[in-house]
Amino acid sequence: MKDRRAVPGSGSRPAVRLTDLAQLVRAPAALSVPGDVLAGAAAAGHPLGVRTFGVMGSSVCLYWAGMALNDYADATIDAVERPERPVPSGRVPRRTALAVAGALTAGGLALAAASGGRRSLLGALPLAGAVWAYDLKLKSTPAGPAAMASARALDVLAGASAAGRGPDRTAGTGAALLRAAVPAALVGVHTYTLTALSRHEISGAPARLPAATLAASTTTALATALPVVGPALARRAARGSQRDGATTAAWPGTTAGATGTVRASAGVSRSAEARAAVVAAGALAYLGSYGTAQARAVREPSGENVRRAVGAGILGLMPLQAALTARSGATVAAAALGVVHPLARRLARRMSPT
């Protein structure tokens, strides 16, 4: 890589402002990271705990490290295509971007080890490796989208590994990772589409690309929601039929035992329906944000529309994470994650997540 002196506007500065560093690491976009860990931990059966929060912090550090490393690696290209970014504009020296990436990586690994010991560190190491490999080597290769997708999938699995044993204390790390495989795969598919689009933020894309990514996103939303929403609707219909039968059985001269059975069944069904409602809301919000932006790019695949789709996809991951978390039974945690999404979108208007 070329020395920073080759980058226009790279004159030395006596100090780097905090706002410049925040732009370097795309600070608000990090709100899309904890949901990966939460989805994995929920799938493992233990969504909230000290280890889980520690891995969330570790993953945020590694995400920010990746953003700083990206700008270090792309400094010469950004001097032409995105001269307003902190490094090519001279507000952050290129060597400082590399130092920030290194410090955040070390901090992320240390936080993982401190919060979860060897288990969490073993989850963070491959994630850190994937981040550095993507930014320094794989980003511009055909393997780029798959490399970034693997990084996000590893983030989900890190959450499952941190959760370790579930509440029943019978499931080990291997079983936890197996249960988190589907959420990790769905997050990975989303990330693949997002990375594929991001390659066309400047020049625009052929219409077939956003059309293909939109189809993949729609499939992802359906694969997330249908396994929970479908059975919930079926149970609701069955409960209605049982209620009619129980009313008949409760007439004088007959047994009313069926009524108690229906009431107990209704309590379970209402809980399942609440979970299904959160899953459905998350999937719909995901398509309403990322899907709508992709549809706009299909109609007019300009660089601006593709860039907007990428921005929507970064934050649109949050309602997908909420849906995946609720799907595993952590409804309250999922709803809290969904509430953060509008906040992240407001912050993104002030500081670009791309």
N, C-alpha and C positions, 0 to 999 in steps of 0.2 A: 504494500500500500504506500501511497505517496505521503511525504511529510506534509504537515499542515501548512507549511509555507507555500505549497502549490495551490492552496485554496484561496480564491479571492476574498478580500475582507477579513483575513485571518490575523491581523495585527494584534500584538499582545495587549492585554488589558490588566490594570492593577488588581481588579477584583471582578468576580462574577456574581451578578445579582441572583437572589433566591428565585425571583420570577423567571429568570432565564433558565435556571436549572429545572424548574417545574415544567417549562415548555420543552426542555430537552428530553425529559422522561415521560412526557404526556401524562402528567400527574392525574387528571380526572379519569383517564382510561383505566387506571388501576382498580377502580370500583368494579370492573368486570371480572376481576381475578378471584376474590374470596368465594364467589359462587361455585367455581370449579371444585374447590376443596370441600365446600359444604355439600355439593351433590355427591361427591365420592364418599364422604363420611356418613351421609344419610343412607346411602346404599349399603354401607358396611354395618349399619344399625346403631350408630352412635354419633349423631350429627353435631352435637355441641359438647365441647370439653376443652381443657387447657391445651392439649396437644393440637386439637383442630384449629384453635385460634392462633397458636404458634406457627402452624404450617401456613395458615392464611397470610400472616405477616411475612413469612419467608418467601412465599410465592409472589407477593407484591414487590418485595425487594428484587427478586429475579426478573420480574416483568419490567420494572423500571431499569434494571441493568440492561435488559435487551433493547429497550428504547434508546438508551445512551450509546450502546454499542452499535446500534443501527446507524445512528448519525455519525459516529466515528468512521464506520466503514464506508458510508455513502457520501462523505464530505465533498469529494470532487464532483460527483453527480449532482448532489443537491445544490452546489454552487451555480449550476445551470438551470436545473428544473425547479428547485425550491430555495431560492436565495434568501428567503425570509426566515428560514430556520436558524436556531441559535448558533450552530457551528459555522455555516457558510457566511452568515451575516457578521461574524467576528465577535458576537456577544459572549460566546463560550469557546475557548481554545479547543482545538481538536484533541490535544493531549489531555485536557481536562475531562472531555467526554469519555476517553478511555479510562482515566483514573476513576471517574464516577462509576463506570460499568464494573470495574474490578472491585471497588469498595462495596458496592451494592451486592455483588455476587458473594463476596466473602461474608457480608452481613447476613444475607439470606441463608447461607449454609450454616452459619453460627447460630442463627435463630432457630433453625430446624433442629439442630443438635441439642440446643438448650431446652427446647420445649418437648421434644419427643425422643431424645437419645438417638441411638444407632438406627432405630427403625425409621424415624423421620428423616435422618440424614441420608439414609440409603434411598429414600424417596426423592429428596431434593437434588442429589448429585446427578442423576441422569437428566433431570429437568434443566439444571444449569448447563450441562454438556450440550443438550439440544439447542438451548438459546444461543450459546457461543458458536456452535457449528453452523446454525442457520445464518446468523449475521455475518460471520467471517468467510464462509465458504459456500453454503448451499442456497442462499437467497435467490441468486440469479440463475440457478440451474433448474432443469426440469423437476428435480427432487425438492425444490423449495416449498411448494404448498404442503407436500406430505411431511416435510420436516417440521413445519410450523404446526400442522395438525397433531403430530406426535407430541409436541411440547405441551399443547393444551390437554391432550389425553393423559399425559403423564401427570399433569397437575391434578386432574380428577383422581387418578390412582394414588397420588401422594396423600390426598385427603382420606381415602379408604385405608391406606397403610397407617396413617396417624391414628385413625379411629381404633385400629387394632381389633380387639375383641368387642363383640357386641354386648348388649345388656345381659344376655343369657350366659356370657363368659365361656361359651363353648366353641365359638368360631375363631380360628386363628387368622393370621394375616393373609395367608393364601386364599382362604374362603372369602375374606373381605374384598380382596382384589378381584376375585371372580365375580362377586355380586356387583362390583362397580364397573365391570367390563362394558355393559350396555351404555350407561351414562357416558363413560369415557369415549366410546365409539361415536355416539351422537354429537358430543361436543367436538370431537375430531372432524366429523363430516362438516359441521358448521364452519370450523376454522379453515378447512381446506377450501371451501367455496369463497370465504372471505379473502384468503391469501391469493387465490387465483384472480379475483377481481382487483386486488390492490396493485397488481402488476400493470394495470391499465388506467391508473388514476390521472396520468398526465395526458396521454395521447388518445384516450378513449378505447373502447373495446368493440370487437365484432358483436353484433346483436345476439348471436348464438351463445356467447359466453354468459351474459347475465340471464338468458333464458334457461341455460343448463343449471346455473347456480340456483335460480329461483325454484326449479323443479326439485333440486336436491334439498333446499330449505323446506319446501312444502312436505316432502317425504319425511324429513327429520321431525317436523312438527307433528305429523300424523303418527309416526312411530313412537313419539313421546307420549301423546295423549290417548290414542285409541286403546291400549291395553288397560287403562284405568277408566276412561270415560265410557267405553262400550259396556263393560260389565255393570257399571253403576246405573246406567240407563236401563239395563235389563232387570237389575234388582228392583229398581223403582217400579217398573211395570209389574213385576211379580208381586211386590208388596201391595199394590193396588188390588190385585186379584185376591190375595190372602185376606185383605181387609174386608172385602165383600163377603168372603166365605165366613169370616169370624163373626160378622154381623148376624148372619143367618144362624150360626151355631149358638149365639148368645140369647136367643129367644127362650121364654119359660119352657121348662120341660126338656131342655137340651144342656149339654156341657158348655161351660164358658172357658175351658182350658185353652181353647184355640186363641182366645183374645189375648191372654198373657203371652203366648208364644209370638203373636203378631207384634205386640208392644216391644218385646225384647228384640225381635228381628228389626223393628223399625229403628230402634236406637243404634244398632250396628249399621243399618243402611244409611241413616242420616250422617254418621261419621264418614262412611265411604263416599257419600255424595258430596260432603264438604271437601274431601280430598280431591275428588274428581273435578269439582268446580275450580279449585285452585290450579290444578293441572291444566284444565281447559283454558282458564284465563291466561296462564303463562304462555301456552302455545299460541293462542290468538294474539297476544301482545307481541310475541316474537314475529309472527307473520305480519302483523299490522305495522311494525317498524321496519324490520329488515326486508320482509317480503315486498312491502309497498315500494321501498326505495329501489329494489331490484327490478320491479315491474316498470318503474319510471326509466330505468336504464335500458330495459328491453325496447321501450318505445323510442328512446333517443340515447344511444350509448356513447354520449360525449364524455370527455374527461371529467367534467364537473359532476355529471350525474353518477358516474362510476365512483368518484370520490365521495359523494354523499352516501352512496350505497355502502361503501366501506366503513364510513363513520357510523352509519346506522347499524351495521353488522357488529362492530366492536361493542357497542352498548346494547344492541339487541340480543347479545348472548345472555344478558342478565335474566330476562323473563324465561328464556329456555332453561337456564340453570334453576330458576324457581320451579318450573314445571317438573324437572327431573328430581328436585329435592322433595317436592310434594308427592311425586309418584312413589318414592320410597317410604312415605308415611310421615315425614317431618313437615306437616302442613303449616304450623305456626312459623317455623324458620323460613319456609318458602315464601309465605306471605310477607314477612319482614324484608326478604330479599327483593320481592316485587316492588315494595314501597321505595326502595333506593333507586330504582330505575329512572323515575322522573327526575330525581335530584341529579343523577349523572347526566341526563340529557340537558338540563339547565346549565350545568357546569361546562359541558362540551360546547355550548354556544360562546363561552368566554375563552376557552382554550381548546384548540382542535385535538381530537384524540388520534388523528392520523399523522 
